[in-house]
Amino acid sequence: MKHAAYRRGRRVRPVRIRTLADLDGRNQLYAHCNHCRHARRLDVPMLLARFGALTFGRLKNRLRCARCGARRPELMHVWDNGVQ
């Protein structure tokens, strides 16, 4: 079995996603509350329009759980590769 950094005999470089602007149409961003375990998919185009190319650390400081009001949720990035 080949190392995970290789796919079909070619080296695959990891994608660095540090800001909202680094996300494209295939990416989804979820916020997960550490206090009440509430999770929600975030609207990335709306966040980009409102905050611009904000880093994820600064975005976490601005978010609040809609259910319990806790701050600094865990952010989870999900890449949709189109395979179903």
Contacts in CASP RR format, 6 or more apart in sequence:
PFRMAT RR
TARGET T0000
AUTHOR 0000-0000-0000
METHOD contacts of the structure
MODEL  1
MKHAAYRRGRRVRPVRIRTLADLDGRNQLYAHCNHCRHARRLDVPMLLAR
FGALTFGRLKNRLRCARCGARRPELMHVWDNGVQ
2 9 0 8 1.000
5 11 0 8 1.000
5 12 0 8 1.000
5 13 0 8 1.000
5 14 0 8 1.000
6 12 0 8 1.000
15 79 0 8 1.000
16 22 0 8 1.000
17 23 0 8 1.000
17 27 0 8 1.000
17 77 0 8 1.000
18 55 0 8 1.000
18 56 0 8 1.000
19 53 0 8 1.000
19 54 0 8 1.000
19 55 0 8 1.000
19 56 0 8 1.000
20 29 0 8 1.000
20 44 0 8 1.000
20 47 0 8 1.000
20 48 0 8 1.000
20 51 0 8 1.000
20 52 0 8 1.000
20 53 0 8 1.000
20 54 0 8 1.000
20 56 0 8 1.000
20 59 0 8 1.000
21 48 0 8 1.000
21 52 0 8 1.000
21 53 0 8 1.000
23 29 0 8 1.000
23 44 0 8 1.000
23 77 0 8 1.000
25 44 0 8 1.000
26 79 0 8 1.000
26 80 0 8 1.000
26 81 0 8 1.000
26 82 0 8 1.000
27 44 0 8 1.000
27 77 0 8 1.000
27 78 0 8 1.000
27 79 0 8 1.000
27 80 0 8 1.000
28 41 0 8 1.000
28 44 0 8 1.000
28 77 0 8 1.000
28 78 0 8 1.000
28 79 0 8 1.000
28 80 0 8 1.000
29 41 0 8 1.000
29 42 0 8 1.000
29 44 0 8 1.000
29 47 0 8 1.000
29 75 0 8 1.000
29 76 0 8 1.000
29 77 0 8 1.000
29 78 0 8 1.000
30 39 0 8 1.000
30 40 0 8 1.000
30 41 0 8 1.000
30 42 0 8 1.000
30 75 0 8 1.000
30 76 0 8 1.000
30 77 0 8 1.000
30 78 0 8 1.000
31 39 0 8 1.000
31 40 0 8 1.000
31 42 0 8 1.000
31 63 0 8 1.000
31 65 0 8 1.000
31 73 0 8 1.000
31 74 0 8 1.000
31 75 0 8 1.000
31 76 0 8 1.000
32 38 0 8 1.000
32 39 0 8 1.000
32 73 0 8 1.000
32 74 0 8 1.000
32 75 0 8 1.000
32 76 0 8 1.000
33 39 0 8 1.000
33 65 0 8 1.000
33 67 0 8 1.000
33 68 0 8 1.000
33 70 0 8 1.000
33 73 0 8 1.000
33 74 0 8 1.000
34 70 0 8 1.000
34 72 0 8 1.000
34 73 0 8 1.000
34 74 0 8 1.000
35 65 0 8 1.000
35 68 0 8 1.000
35 69 0 8 1.000
35 70 0 8 1.000
36 65 0 8 1.000
36 67 0 8 1.000
36 68 0 8 1.000
36 70 0 8 1.000
38 65 0 8 1.000
38 66 0 8 1.000
38 67 0 8 1.000
38 68 0 8 1.000
40 66 0 8 1.000
47 54 0 8 1.000
47 59 0 8 1.000
51 59 0 8 1.000
51 62 0 8 1.000
54 62 0 8 1.000
56 75 0 8 1.000
57 75 0 8 1.000
59 75 0 8 1.000
60 72 0 8 1.000
60 73 0 8 1.000
60 75 0 8 1.000
61 71 0 8 1.000
61 72 0 8 1.000
63 71 0 8 1.000
63 72 0 8 1.000
63 73 0 8 1.000
64 70 0 8 1.000
64 71 0 8 1.000
65 71 0 8 1.000
65 73 0 8 1.000
END
